[in-house]
Amino acid sequence: MLQNKESKPMNSLRLFSSKIVLLSNIVDLAGVFVVSAAAIIIQLFFHELPCPLCLLQRIGLMAIAYGYLLNTVYGNRANHYAYSTIAAIVTAFIAMRQILLHIVPGSGYYGDPIFGIHLYTWVFIICMVAIAWNMLIIIIYPEDYRHEKLIKKVKVGKNPLVKFIIYGYLLVIVLNFALTFFECGTTQCPDDPNQYMILNNFISQF
């Protein structure tokens, strides 16, 4: 009987910690959604078309958020963080590649800086933070991933705000694919794009 009484506070503590971690996943997912949406707004309203490396980084951000999406919908699991971490590592290499292309003084840059830092540098910073955060969560809360009953209790996918973030994330993915198609068509994307290939070809026919 004493063992059962002691287990209830422990289960409550684990449930509380799981909820905290899950809320962090929602915040992480929302953060990626905001960054990706901002990139689309910059593209549409400031006519800064993404280069091939930029497009790969956008895909990488979506892949990072995929792990947080799974945690939000299905509960915290270590393999979800693994998906996000692998995506962050790959995306960091892509962003670093673009940083190194412009690291020499006088070699120019791509796009206007935001708060003094270019988007590809921001992406690298985001990837480093995501990797460190994912590893920290797995180290601090290793027991959460061995309690399936607790995992099932902390789903919040039916929350209206969470639904908005999830659908916004999915909408950003669709918009990215659509804009990339208009920009590049079915051919290789140009290194320094300045027009939407599909739209220009369509307009030129009239």
HELIX and SHEET records of a PDB file:
HELIX    1   1 LEU A    2  PHE A   46  1                                  45    
HELIX    2   2 PRO A   52  TYR A   74  1                                  23    
HELIX    3   3 ALA A   78  LEU A  101  1                                  24    
HELIX    4   4 LEU A  119  ILE A  140  1                                  22    
HELIX    5   5 PRO A  142  ARG A  146  5                                   5    
HELIX    6   6 GLU A  148  LYS A  153  1                                   6    
HELIX    7   7 PRO A  160  CYS A  184  1                                  25    
HELIX    8   8 MET A  197  SER A  204  1                                   8    
END                                                                             
